[in-house]
Amino acid sequence: MTIYVLENDLQVEIALNQANLAAGDYTFTVTSQYSHQSTITFPAQLLYSNSRYSMFEVTFPVGFGDEHKNGIYYYELSSVAAGSIEKGLAKIITNPGGEIHTLAYDSGLVTEERVSEVYFRPNYI
């Protein structure tokens, strides 16, 4: 799953493959794949649930969209009543990481588009 978090839109809708969930208090926890430390626990509101999937709205804190949080994270959806519901991997993209080919870089010699290369190797336990 890929989650785009922009500072002007901190409420993100996420669809999960969990059918027929009941209304209740849900949390969405994001854990660093590098350090295995919980980054933050976000409140998640169940928008609707049907026989195929459930749609949640996760509210990220103010300032999160402007931080350098780009990367692959473990996520966990849990509820007070049922405990852990779903775990998986999520790619989080925030604005400072840059949108590809949108921010110009002027080296003084020529004007270039900012292009990044990402090399990723997961940490195995």
ABEGO torsion letter per residue (X at the ends): XBBBBBAABABBBBBBBBBGBBBEBBBBBBBBAAAGBBABBBBBBBABBBAABBBBBBBBBBGAAABBABEBBBBBBBBAAAEBABBBBBBBBBAAAEBBGABBBBAGABBBBBBBBBBBBBBBX
